Amino acid sequence: MNMTETSEYQSAISNLINKARNYNPNLGFYEKHYINENFDFSVKLSNNYGVKISRILAQDYSVMPSILTEEDLEKIANSAWRF
C-alpha cells in the first residue's frame, strides 16, 4: 500500500473518529493519517486499527460540520481494519 503521511484536515478527521466511536466502540484514538491510493484518507488509530475517511467528507466537515450524517459515521465505523 503506497501512502503519504499528511496533516491535512487533522482536526476534522480526529473529530470524525471521535463521533464514529459511538457506532464502533472498538475504535482507538487518532494517531496519524495518510493519503491513500484513492486520494482519500487512511487513518491509523491508537489500537493498531485503521479507518478510511473520504477526502470530500473531511473537507466539507471542516468548513460545515452540519453536513455530517449518521450514514457518514457508520461508514467510518464500519471501515475499521487491522493497520
C-alpha positions as a Markdown table, in Angstrom:
| # | Residue | x | y | z |
|---|---|---|---|---|
| 1 | Met | 0.0 | 0.0 | 0.0 |
| 2 | Asn | 1.5 | 3.3 | -1.1 |
| 3 | Met | 0.5 | 6.0 | 1.3 |
| 4 | Thr | 1.9 | 9.5 | 2.1 |
| 5 | Glu | 1.6 | 10.9 | 5.6 |
| 6 | Thr | -0.2 | 14.2 | 5.8 |
| 7 | Ser | -1.7 | 16.6 | 8.4 |
| 8 | Glu | -4.4 | 17.9 | 6.1 |
| 9 | Tyr | -7.8 | 18.2 | 7.9 |
| 10 | Gln | -6.3 | 16.7 | 11.0 |
| 11 | Ser | -8.8 | 18.3 | 13.4 |
| 12 | Ala | -11.8 | 17.3 | 11.3 |
| 13 | Ile | -10.5 | 13.7 | 10.9 |
| 14 | Ser | -9.9 | 13.4 | 14.7 |
| 15 | Asn | -13.4 | 14.7 | 15.4 |
| 16 | Leu | -15.0 | 12.4 | 12.9 |
| 17 | Ile | -13.3 | 9.4 | 14.5 |
| 18 | Asn | -14.4 | 10.5 | 18.0 |
| 19 | Lys | -18.0 | 10.7 | 16.7 |
| 20 | Ala | -17.8 | 7.4 | 14.8 |
| 21 | Arg | -16.7 | 5.7 | 18.1 |
| 22 | Asn | -20.4 | 5.9 | 19.1 |
| 23 | Tyr | -21.1 | 3.4 | 16.3 |
| 24 | Asn | -18.0 | 1.2 | 16.9 |
| 25 | Pro | -16.6 | 1.5 | 20.5 |
| 26 | Asn | -13.6 | -0.6 | 19.4 |
| 27 | Leu | -12.1 | 2.3 | 17.5 |
| 28 | Gly | -8.9 | 3.6 | 19.0 |
| 29 | Phe | -7.9 | 7.3 | 19.1 |
| 30 | Tyr | -6.4 | 9.3 | 16.2 |
| 31 | Glu | -2.6 | 8.9 | 15.8 |
| 32 | Lys | -1.8 | 9.9 | 12.2 |
| 33 | His | -3.3 | 9.8 | 8.7 |
| 34 | Tyr | -2.2 | 9.2 | 5.2 |
| 35 | Ile | -3.3 | 10.0 | 1.7 |
| 36 | Asn | -4.1 | 6.6 | 0.2 |
| 37 | Glu | -4.2 | 5.3 | -3.4 |
| 38 | Asn | -7.7 | 6.7 | -3.9 |
| 39 | Phe | -6.6 | 10.1 | -2.6 |
| 40 | Asp | -8.8 | 9.6 | 0.4 |
| 41 | Phe | -7.5 | 9.2 | 4.0 |
| 42 | Ser | -6.4 | 6.1 | 5.8 |
| 43 | Val | -6.2 | 6.8 | 9.5 |
| 44 | Lys | -4.0 | 5.0 | 11.9 |
| 45 | Leu | -5.6 | 4.6 | 15.4 |
| 46 | Ser | -4.0 | 4.1 | 18.8 |
| 47 | Asn | -5.1 | 0.4 | 18.9 |
| 48 | Asn | -3.4 | -0.6 | 15.6 |
| 49 | Tyr | -6.6 | -0.4 | 13.7 |
| 50 | Gly | -7.3 | 2.0 | 10.9 |
| 51 | Val | -10.3 | 3.6 | 9.3 |
| 52 | Lys | -10.9 | 5.2 | 5.9 |
| 53 | Ile | -12.4 | 8.7 | 5.6 |
| 54 | Ser | -13.2 | 10.3 | 2.3 |
| 55 | Arg | -11.3 | 13.4 | 1.4 |
| 56 | Ile | -14.6 | 15.1 | 0.5 |
| 57 | Leu | -16.2 | 14.4 | 3.8 |
| 58 | Ala | -13.1 | 15.7 | 5.7 |
| 59 | Gln | -13.0 | 18.9 | 3.6 |
| 60 | Asp | -16.8 | 19.5 | 3.9 |
| 61 | Tyr | -16.9 | 18.7 | 7.6 |
| 62 | Ser | -14.0 | 21.1 | 8.3 |
| 63 | Val | -16.0 | 24.0 | 6.9 |
| 64 | Met | -19.6 | 23.0 | 7.7 |
| 65 | Pro | -19.9 | 20.3 | 10.4 |
| 66 | Ser | -23.7 | 20.3 | 10.0 |
| 67 | Ile | -23.3 | 18.3 | 6.7 |
| 68 | Leu | -22.4 | 15.2 | 8.8 |
| 69 | Thr | -24.9 | 12.3 | 8.6 |
| 70 | Glu | -25.3 | 9.2 | 10.7 |
| 71 | Glu | -24.6 | 7.2 | 7.5 |
| 72 | Asp | -21.2 | 9.0 | 7.2 |
| 73 | Leu | -20.3 | 8.0 | 10.8 |
| 74 | Glu | -21.5 | 4.4 | 10.2 |
| 75 | Lys | -19.4 | 4.2 | 7.1 |
| 76 | Ile | -16.3 | 5.3 | 9.0 |
| 77 | Ala | -17.0 | 3.0 | 11.9 |
| 78 | Asn | -17.6 | 0.0 | 9.6 |
| 79 | Ser | -14.4 | 0.6 | 7.7 |
| 80 | Ala | -12.1 | -0.5 | 10.5 |
| 81 | Trp | -9.3 | -2.9 | 9.7 |
| 82 | Arg | -6.1 | -4.1 | 11.3 |
| 83 | Phe | -3.4 | -1.5 | 10.3 |
